[in-house]
Amino acid sequence: MLFDASLTSLGAGILLLLCLVRAIYSVWSNRYSKEPPFPPGPKTVPFLGNVHQLPVENQQKTFYDWGRQFGDIVFAKLFHSPVIIVNSLDVARELMEKRGGNYNDRPPFILLSELMGWDSTLTHIRFGERFRKHRKWMQSAFMTRPALNSYRPLQKRESHIMLAGLLTDPDAYVRHFTRFAAATLMEITYGHRVISESDLYVHLAERATSETVKAGSPARMLVDFFPILRHYPTWLPGATFKVEALHVRGLVKSMMDTPYEMVKRELEAGKALPSFTGNLLEEHHRKGTLSHEDETDIKGAAGTLYAAGTETTATVMTTFVFAMVRHPEVYRKAQEELDRVVGSERLPDFDDRDSLSYLNAVIKEVYRWHVPVPSGLPHFSMKDDEFRGYRIPECSMIIGNIWGMSQNADLYPEPEAFRPERFIGNPNDEIMDPKNIIFGFGRRLCPGKDFADSNVFLLAANIVATMDITRAKDAQGQEIVPPLEFTSGFVSRPKPFKCVFSPRSPRAVELIHQLNQSTEA
């Protein structure tokens, strides 16, 4: 979601005048310029551009409709800012991978970066040397086989705790998924083991991220399009956006500073467990080069891991459960495969994955059927470019409509249907794999994608092996089929729904208890 159509009255007269002048100039320059035309797109109006055509929710669907009307590459405007909307994987790869040198930047997120304090995180850093440094750190932590293998014991331990949670409090399944993601990332990032749901560091991180979402609503992002508003005095009427942003800034600072200082203390005391943050600190200490800028970057890189990984993992797993409740025949088939391949005397492991073709297809279809991040984070063009005879101007926001790509009927016939079989025995399986879409593009590709995917596999496989998931019933004893409704926002998941988790057998309960007892020992 980019912007709410209902605008605040903040400085409306001045803004209208500025945009009117710019619009007149834009029309004049386009009419008399010999440069290539912009890509086709919806008609703009002065001042607003196309903002008035965007709904408050589910803007990815409007982008998709524009794509069907105008083509794979669409030109629009948010106020005076040019926007390129990409609805096909081919175009996304051409621009953001093959021409990535021009399209791997981020827009200047003034609200989130400058005012709220997320400017030191990889997701928001502008393209350049600092970005390359952060990217290198992330690659060493999540894009090598030895690093990924080293996390497997932790992932398995926390998955067993998740299963125990489903036994004792099955209705809180979303919370168990969130706890799993938080615990694994907190230990990898800071060497801190999460024991309690009231863990201080998890609480700080969750508060910072949740308050960011609240204070970062589209209506408050006017400052991103009119940067002069960053200087708007907080004591004047209409300054709520800035007051809330500065409040969030304090929360973000606490989220990043507090666990970082904990790692420093543990290192000085010789008690620190291996961690992403600890490794970077020790590397800089060996070189004798730990500057204030280095500390800021380490804090930001560590903050990226938690903020980017926790909610998305929980969201995908919630979508998995939702799909299984709506399609019980798929779940039964996945259970039959697990029983045949793994049996009932142990839980599935990472090494079983290649033998579980149907479960892998189910996971791919979960990724595709409802992508967790419908529109991704926008890229930004650093200079003018020409593509397929069209002009892409400098400083254009490039939106990869991930949801639209996942609904491509040419690639995925009957895209609204949940059909794992589309990924089995298909010669185009590599092209169709939704992992090529959902984790982003080019140098902005999520470096933790393989780790995140392994988490989803492990949780899904363990649940399928040990739990039945069935529909809840109403007062008349009729099954409740959850409606096909999803939240709208940067991350999208099914709206709250009821279902029933129950252990498949006494042996499944015994296995879960045994594994958790060995973990505690």
C-alpha positions as CSV (number, residue, x, y, z in Angstrom):
1,M,0.0,0.0,0.0
2,L,1.5,3.3,-1.1
3,F,-0.9,6.1,-0.4
4,D,-4.3,6.7,1.0
5,A,-6.6,8.6,-1.4
6,S,-7.9,10.7,1.5
7,L,-5.4,13.6,1.8
8,T,-4.8,15.7,4.8
9,S,-5.3,19.5,4.4
10,L,-1.7,20.1,5.4
11,G,-0.3,23.0,3.4
12,A,-2.8,22.2,0.6
13,G,-2.7,25.6,-1.0
14,I,1.1,25.7,-1.3
15,L,1.3,22.1,-2.5
16,L,-1.4,22.6,-5.1
17,L,0.4,25.6,-6.5
18,L,3.8,23.8,-6.7
19,C,2.3,20.7,-8.3
20,L,0.2,22.8,-10.8
21,V,3.4,24.4,-12.0
22,R,5.2,21.1,-12.2
23,A,2.2,19.5,-14.0
24,I,2.2,22.3,-16.6
25,Y,5.9,21.9,-17.2
26,S,5.5,18.1,-17.5
27,V,2.8,18.4,-20.1
28,W,4.8,21.0,-22.1
29,S,8.0,19.0,-22.0
30,N,6.3,15.7,-23.0
31,R,4.5,17.4,-25.9
32,Y,7.5,19.1,-27.4
33,S,10.3,16.6,-26.4
34,K,11.8,14.3,-29.0
35,E,12.5,11.7,-26.3
36,P,10.7,8.3,-26.4
37,P,7.2,8.3,-24.8
38,F,6.5,7.1,-21.4
39,P,5.0,3.6,-21.1
40,P,1.2,3.5,-21.4
41,G,-0.8,4.0,-18.2
42,P,-3.9,5.5,-16.7
43,K,-4.7,9.1,-17.3
44,T,-3.3,11.5,-14.7
45,V,-4.9,14.7,-13.3
46,P,-3.0,17.8,-12.1
47,F,-1.6,17.7,-8.6
48,L,-2.8,14.1,-7.7
49,G,-1.4,12.2,-10.7
50,N,-3.1,8.9,-10.2
51,V,-3.5,8.9,-6.4
52,H,-7.2,9.4,-6.7
53,Q,-7.5,6.1,-8.6
54,L,-5.8,4.0,-5.9
55,P,-8.0,2.3,-3.3
56,V,-7.2,2.4,0.3
57,E,-6.6,-1.3,0.4
58,N,-5.3,-4.0,-1.9
59,Q,-3.6,-1.6,-4.4
60,Q,-1.8,-4.6,-6.0
61,K,-5.1,-5.5,-7.5
62,T,-5.5,-2.1,-9.1
63,F,-1.9,-2.5,-10.4
64,Y,-2.8,-5.9,-11.9
65,D,-5.9,-4.4,-13.6
66,W,-3.8,-1.6,-15.1
67,G,-1.4,-4.3,-16.3
68,R,-4.2,-6.2,-18.1
69,Q,-5.3,-2.9,-19.7
70,F,-1.9,-1.3,-20.6
71,G,0.6,-4.1,-20.6
72,D,3.4,-5.5,-18.5
73,I,5.0,-2.1,-17.9
74,V,2.7,0.7,-16.7
75,F,3.4,4.4,-16.2
76,A,1.6,6.3,-13.4
77,K,2.2,9.2,-11.1
78,L,1.8,9.6,-7.4
79,F,1.5,13.4,-7.2
80,H,4.5,14.6,-9.2
81,S,6.5,11.3,-8.7
82,P,6.8,9.0,-11.7
83,V,6.0,5.3,-11.0
84,I,6.7,2.3,-13.2
85,I,4.5,-0.7,-12.3
86,V,5.9,-4.1,-13.4
87,N,3.4,-6.9,-13.7
88,S,5.5,-9.6,-15.3
89,L,8.6,-11.6,-14.1
90,D,10.3,-11.1,-17.5
91,V,10.2,-7.4,-17.2
92,A,11.2,-7.4,-13.5
93,R,14.3,-9.5,-14.3
94,E,15.2,-7.4,-17.3
95,L,15.0,-4.1,-15.4
96,M,16.1,-5.1,-11.8
97,E,18.5,-7.9,-12.6
98,K,20.0,-7.4,-16.1
99,R,19.9,-3.6,-15.8
100,G,20.3,-3.7,-12.0
101,G,23.0,-1.1,-12.0
102,N,20.3,1.5,-12.7
103,Y,17.4,0.0,-10.7
104,N,18.9,-1.3,-7.4
105,D,18.4,1.9,-5.5
106,R,15.6,2.6,-3.1
107,P,13.4,5.7,-3.1
108,P,14.2,8.2,-0.3
109,F,11.8,7.0,2.3
110,I,11.8,10.1,4.4
111,L,9.1,9.0,6.9
112,L,10.5,5.5,7.6
113,S,14.2,6.2,7.1
114,E,14.9,9.8,8.1
115,L,12.2,10.4,10.7
116,M,11.6,6.9,12.1
117,G,15.2,5.8,12.1
118,W,15.2,2.8,9.8
119,D,17.8,4.3,7.6
120,S,20.6,1.9,8.7
121,T,18.7,-1.2,7.7
122,L,19.5,-3.0,4.5
123,T,15.9,-2.8,3.3
124,H,16.1,1.1,3.3
125,I,19.8,1.9,2.6
126,R,20.4,3.6,-0.7
127,F,22.5,1.8,-3.3
128,G,26.2,2.4,-3.0
129,E,29.2,1.4,-0.9
130,R,27.3,1.2,2.4
131,F,24.7,-1.0,0.8
132,R,27.4,-3.3,-0.6
133,K,28.9,-3.6,2.9
134,H,25.6,-4.6,4.5
135,R,24.9,-7.0,1.6
136,K,28.3,-8.7,2.1
137,W,27.6,-9.2,5.8
138,M,24.2,-10.8,5.0
139,Q,25.6,-13.0,2.4
140,S,28.2,-14.5,4.7
141,A,25.6,-15.1,7.3
142,F,22.8,-16.6,5.1
143,M,24.0,-17.4,1.6
144,T,26.6,-20.1,2.2
145,R,25.9,-23.7,2.8
146,P,28.1,-24.0,6.0
147,A,26.3,-21.0,7.6
148,L,22.8,-22.5,6.8
149,N,23.8,-25.9,8.0
150,S,25.0,-24.4,11.3
151,Y,21.5,-23.1,12.0
152,R,19.8,-26.5,11.6
153,P,20.1,-27.6,15.3
154,L,18.5,-24.3,16.4
155,Q,15.7,-24.5,13.8
156,K,14.9,-28.1,14.9
157,R,14.9,-27.2,18.6
158,E,12.6,-24.3,18.1
159,S,10.3,-26.3,15.8
160,H,9.9,-28.9,18.6
161,I,9.0,-26.1,21.0
162,M,6.4,-24.9,18.5
163,L,4.9,-28.3,18.3
164,A,4.6,-28.5,22.1
165,G,2.9,-25.1,22.0
166,L,0.3,-26.5,19.6
167,L,-0.4,-29.4,22.0
168,T,-0.9,-27.1,25.0
169,D,-2.6,-24.1,23.4
170,P,-3.6,-25.0,19.8
171,D,-5.8,-21.9,19.3
172,A,-2.7,-19.7,19.6
173,Y,-1.0,-21.2,16.5
174,V,-0.2,-17.8,15.0
175,R,1.6,-16.8,18.2
176,H,3.6,-20.1,18.2
177,F,4.7,-19.4,14.6
178,T,5.8,-15.9,15.6
179,R,7.6,-17.2,18.6
180,F,9.5,-19.7,16.5
181,A,10.7,-17.0,14.0
182,A,11.6,-14.5,16.8
183,A,13.5,-17.1,18.8
184,T,15.6,-18.4,15.9
185,L,16.4,-14.9,14.6
186,M,17.2,-13.5,18.1
187,E,19.7,-16.3,18.7
188,I,21.3,-16.1,15.3
189,T,21.5,-12.3,15.5
190,Y,22.5,-11.8,19.1
191,G,23.3,-15.2,20.6
192,H,20.3,-14.7,22.9
193,R,18.1,-17.7,23.6
194,V,14.4,-16.8,24.0
195,I,13.0,-18.7,27.0
196,S,9.9,-16.6,27.8
197,E,7.1,-15.1,25.7
198,S,7.8,-11.9,27.7
199,D,11.4,-11.7,26.6
200,L,12.7,-8.2,26.8
201,Y,14.5,-8.1,23.4
202,V,11.6,-9.7,21.6
203,H,9.2,-7.2,23.2
204,L,11.4,-4.2,22.2
205,A,11.5,-5.5,18.6
206,E,7.8,-6.3,18.3
207,R,6.9,-2.9,19.7
208,A,9.1,-1.0,17.3
209,T,7.9,-2.9,14.3
210,S,4.2,-2.8,15.2
211,E,4.3,1.0,16.0
212,T,6.1,1.6,12.7
213,V,3.2,0.0,10.9
214,K,0.7,2.1,12.8
215,A,2.5,5.4,12.4
216,G,3.5,4.5,8.8
217,S,0.0,4.4,7.4
218,P,-0.3,5.7,3.8
219,A,-2.0,8.9,4.8
220,R,1.1,9.9,6.8
221,M,3.5,9.3,3.9
222,L,2.8,12.7,2.3
223,V,6.2,13.7,3.5
224,D,7.8,11.2,1.1
225,F,6.3,13.0,-1.8
226,F,6.8,16.5,-0.4
227,P,10.1,16.4,1.5
228,I,9.9,19.9,2.7
229,L,7.3,18.7,5.2
230,R,10.2,17.0,7.2
231,H,10.8,20.5,8.6
232,Y,7.2,21.0,9.6
233,P,7.2,22.1,13.3
234,T,5.7,19.5,15.7
235,W,3.7,22.2,17.6
236,L,1.6,23.2,14.6
237,P,-1.7,21.6,13.7
238,G,-1.3,18.8,11.3
239,A,2.0,17.6,12.7
240,T,0.7,14.3,13.9
241,F,2.6,12.4,11.3
242,K,5.9,13.8,12.6
243,V,5.1,13.5,16.3
244,E,4.3,9.8,15.8
245,A,7.3,9.2,13.7
246,L,9.7,10.7,16.3
247,H,8.0,8.6,18.9
248,V,8.7,5.5,16.8
249,R,12.3,6.7,16.3
250,G,12.9,6.2,20.0
251,L,11.4,2.7,19.9
252,V,13.6,1.8,16.9
253,K,16.7,3.1,18.7
254,S,15.9,1.0,21.8
255,M,15.3,-2.1,19.6
256,M,18.7,-1.7,18.0
257,D,20.8,-0.4,20.9
258,T,19.6,-2.7,23.8
259,P,20.5,-6.1,22.4
260,Y,23.7,-4.7,20.8
261,E,24.9,-3.4,24.2
262,M,24.1,-6.8,25.6
263,V,26.3,-8.6,23.1
264,K,29.1,-6.1,23.8
265,R,28.9,-6.9,27.6
266,E,28.8,-10.6,27.0
267,L,31.9,-10.3,24.7
268,E,33.8,-8.3,27.3
269,A,32.9,-10.9,30.0
270,G,33.9,-13.8,27.7
271,K,30.4,-15.3,27.9
272,A,29.0,-14.4,24.4
273,L,27.6,-17.2,22.3
274,P,28.4,-17.1,18.6
275,S,26.2,-14.6,16.8
276,F,25.9,-12.4,13.7
277,T,26.5,-9.2,15.9
278,G,29.2,-10.8,17.9
279,N,31.1,-11.9,14.9
280,L,31.0,-8.5,13.3
281,L,32.2,-6.8,16.6
282,E,35.1,-9.3,17.0
283,E,36.1,-8.7,13.4
284,H,36.3,-5.0,13.9
285,H,38.0,-5.3,17.2
286,R,40.7,-7.4,15.6
287,K,41.2,-4.7,13.0
288,G,41.0,-2.0,15.6
289,T,38.6,-0.1,13.4
290,L,35.3,0.0,15.3
291,S,34.0,3.6,14.5
292,H,30.7,5.1,15.5
293,E,29.6,4.6,11.9
294,D,30.6,0.9,12.1
295,E,28.5,0.5,15.2
296,T,25.5,2.2,13.6
297,D,25.8,-0.2,10.6
298,I,26.1,-3.3,12.8
299,K,23.1,-2.3,14.8
300,G,21.1,-1.6,11.6
301,A,22.2,-4.9,9.9
302,A,21.2,-6.8,13.1
303,G,17.8,-5.0,13.2
304,T,17.2,-5.9,9.6
305,L,17.4,-9.6,10.4
306,Y,14.6,-9.5,13.0
307,A,12.4,-6.9,11.4
308,A,12.5,-8.5,7.9
309,G,12.2,-12.2,8.9
310,T,9.8,-12.6,11.8
311,E,6.5,-11.4,10.5
312,T,6.9,-12.9,7.0
313,T,7.6,-16.4,8.3
314,A,4.6,-16.3,10.6
315,T,2.5,-15.0,7.7
316,V,3.5,-17.8,5.3
317,M,2.8,-20.4,8.0
318,T,-0.6,-18.8,8.8
319,T,-1.4,-19.0,5.0
320,F,-0.4,-22.6,5.0
321,V,-2.8,-23.5,7.8
322,F,-5.5,-21.4,6.1
323,A,-5.1,-23.3,2.8
324,M,-5.1,-26.7,4.5
325,V,-8.3,-25.8,6.4
326,R,-10.0,-24.8,3.1
327,H,-8.5,-27.8,1.2
328,P,-8.5,-30.8,3.6
329,E,-7.9,-33.2,0.7
330,V,-4.6,-31.6,0.1
331,Y,-3.6,-31.9,3.7
332,R,-4.6,-35.6,3.8
333,K,-2.5,-36.3,0.7
334,A,0.5,-34.5,2.3
335,Q,0.1,-36.7,5.4
336,E,0.0,-39.8,3.3
337,E,3.3,-38.9,1.7
338,L,4.9,-38.1,5.1
339,D,3.7,-41.5,6.5
340,R,5.1,-43.3,3.5
341,V,8.5,-41.5,3.4
342,V,9.2,-40.8,7.0
343,G,7.0,-43.1,9.0
344,S,5.8,-42.5,12.6
345,E,8.9,-43.3,14.6
346,R,10.6,-39.9,14.0
347,L,9.9,-36.4,12.8
348,P,10.8,-35.3,9.3
349,D,14.2,-33.6,8.9
350,F,15.8,-31.3,6.3
351,D,17.4,-34.4,4.6
352,D,13.9,-35.7,3.8
353,R,12.9,-32.7,1.7
354,D,14.0,-34.1,-1.7
355,S,11.8,-37.2,-1.1
356,L,8.7,-35.2,-0.3
357,S,7.7,-33.9,-3.7
358,Y,4.0,-33.3,-2.9
359,L,4.8,-31.3,0.3
360,N,7.3,-29.2,-1.7
361,A,4.6,-28.6,-4.2
362,V,2.1,-27.6,-1.5
363,I,4.7,-25.1,-0.1
364,K,5.2,-23.6,-3.5
365,E,1.5,-23.2,-4.0
366,V,1.2,-21.5,-0.6
367,Y,3.9,-19.0,-1.7
368,R,2.1,-18.4,-5.0
369,W,-1.6,-18.6,-4.0
370,H,-1.3,-15.6,-1.6
371,V,2.1,-14.0,-1.6
372,P,3.1,-12.6,1.8
373,V,4.4,-9.2,0.5
374,P,2.0,-8.3,-2.4
375,S,3.9,-5.3,-3.9
376,G,7.4,-5.7,-2.3
377,L,9.5,-2.7,-1.6
378,P,9.9,-0.4,-4.5
379,H,13.2,0.1,-6.4
380,F,14.3,3.4,-7.8
381,S,15.9,4.4,-11.1
382,M,19.1,6.4,-10.8
383,K,19.1,7.8,-14.4
384,D,17.0,8.0,-17.5
385,D,16.6,4.7,-19.4
386,E,14.9,3.4,-22.5
387,F,13.1,0.1,-22.4
388,R,11.2,-1.5,-25.3
389,G,10.8,1.9,-26.9
390,Y,9.6,3.6,-23.8
391,R,11.3,6.2,-21.6
392,I,11.8,5.4,-17.9
393,P,12.7,8.7,-16.3
394,E,15.3,9.2,-13.6
395,C,14.0,9.0,-10.0
396,S,11.1,6.7,-11.0
397,M,9.7,4.5,-8.3
398,I,9.7,0.9,-9.7
399,I,7.0,-1.3,-8.2
400,G,7.3,-5.0,-8.8
401,N,3.7,-6.2,-8.5
402,I,4.5,-9.6,-7.0
403,W,0.9,-10.5,-6.4
404,G,0.1,-9.7,-10.1
405,M,3.0,-11.9,-11.2
406,S,1.6,-14.8,-9.1
407,Q,-1.8,-14.5,-10.8
408,N,-0.4,-14.8,-14.3
409,A,-2.9,-17.2,-15.9
410,D,-0.5,-18.0,-18.8
411,L,2.0,-19.3,-16.3
412,Y,-0.5,-20.5,-13.6
413,P,-3.8,-21.6,-15.2
414,E,-6.7,-20.9,-12.9
415,P,-4.6,-18.8,-10.6
416,E,-7.3,-18.4,-8.0
417,A,-7.4,-22.1,-7.4
418,F,-5.1,-23.8,-4.9
419,R,-3.6,-26.6,-6.9
420,P,-0.2,-28.0,-5.8
421,E,-0.2,-30.4,-8.7
422,R,0.7,-27.6,-11.0
423,F,4.3,-27.9,-9.7
424,I,4.6,-31.7,-10.1
425,G,6.1,-33.1,-13.3
426,N,5.9,-29.7,-15.0
427,P,8.8,-29.1,-17.5
428,N,8.5,-25.3,-16.6
429,D,8.8,-25.9,-12.9
430,E,12.0,-23.8,-12.6
431,I,10.4,-20.9,-14.4
432,M,7.2,-21.3,-12.4
433,D,8.8,-21.5,-9.0
434,P,7.3,-18.7,-7.0
435,K,10.5,-18.4,-5.0
436,N,11.7,-16.5,-8.1
437,I,9.1,-13.8,-7.3
438,I,8.4,-13.5,-3.6
439,F,11.9,-12.8,-2.3
440,G,12.5,-9.7,-4.6
441,F,14.8,-9.0,-7.5
442,G,18.3,-8.2,-8.4
443,R,20.7,-6.9,-5.7
444,R,17.7,-6.3,-3.5
445,L,16.9,-10.0,-3.4
446,C,16.3,-11.2,0.2
447,P,19.6,-12.7,1.3
448,G,17.8,-14.8,3.8
449,K,15.5,-16.5,1.3
450,D,17.0,-20.0,1.6
451,F,16.9,-19.8,5.4
452,A,13.3,-18.6,5.4
453,D,12.3,-21.3,3.0
454,S,13.9,-24.0,5.1
455,N,12.0,-22.7,8.1
456,V,8.7,-23.0,6.3
457,F,9.5,-26.5,5.1
458,L,10.5,-27.7,8.6
459,L,7.5,-26.2,10.3
460,A,5.1,-27.5,7.7
461,A,6.6,-31.0,7.6
462,N,6.5,-31.3,11.4
463,I,2.9,-30.2,11.6
464,V,1.8,-32.5,8.8
465,A,3.6,-35.4,10.5
466,T,2.1,-34.9,14.0
467,M,-1.1,-32.9,13.7
468,D,-4.5,-33.0,12.2
469,I,-5.9,-29.7,11.1
470,T,-9.6,-29.6,10.8
471,R,-12.4,-27.1,10.4
472,A,-14.0,-25.6,13.5
473,K,-17.8,-26.1,13.9
474,D,-20.6,-23.7,14.7
475,A,-23.2,-24.1,17.4
476,Q,-25.3,-26.4,15.0
477,G,-22.3,-28.7,14.5
478,Q,-21.7,-27.5,10.9
479,E,-18.2,-27.1,9.6
480,I,-17.0,-23.5,9.3
481,V,-15.2,-22.8,6.0
482,P,-13.1,-19.7,6.6
483,P,-13.9,-17.0,4.0
484,L,-11.3,-16.1,1.5
485,E,-10.3,-12.8,3.1
486,F,-6.8,-11.3,3.6
487,T,-5.5,-8.3,5.4
488,S,-4.2,-5.4,3.4
489,G,-0.8,-3.8,3.9
490,F,2.9,-4.3,3.2
491,V,2.6,-7.8,4.6
492,S,-0.7,-9.6,3.9
493,R,-2.1,-12.7,5.7
494,P,-5.5,-14.4,6.1
495,K,-7.8,-12.5,8.4
496,P,-8.3,-14.3,11.7
497,F,-10.0,-17.7,11.3
498,K,-10.9,-20.6,13.5
499,C,-9.5,-24.2,13.1
500,V,-8.8,-27.2,15.2
501,F,-5.3,-28.6,15.8
502,S,-5.2,-32.1,17.3
503,P,-2.4,-34.7,17.6
504,R,-2.6,-37.5,15.0
505,S,-1.8,-40.2,17.5
506,P,-0.5,-41.0,21.0
507,R,2.9,-41.7,19.4
508,A,3.0,-38.2,17.9
509,V,2.4,-36.7,21.4
510,E,5.1,-39.0,22.8
511,L,7.6,-37.9,20.2
512,I,7.0,-34.2,20.8
513,H,7.4,-34.7,24.6
514,Q,10.6,-36.7,24.2
515,L,12.2,-34.2,21.8
516,N,11.4,-31.3,24.1
517,Q,12.7,-33.1,27.2
518,S,16.0,-33.8,25.4
519,T,16.1,-30.1,24.5
520,E,15.6,-29.0,28.1
521,A,18.3,-31.5,29.3
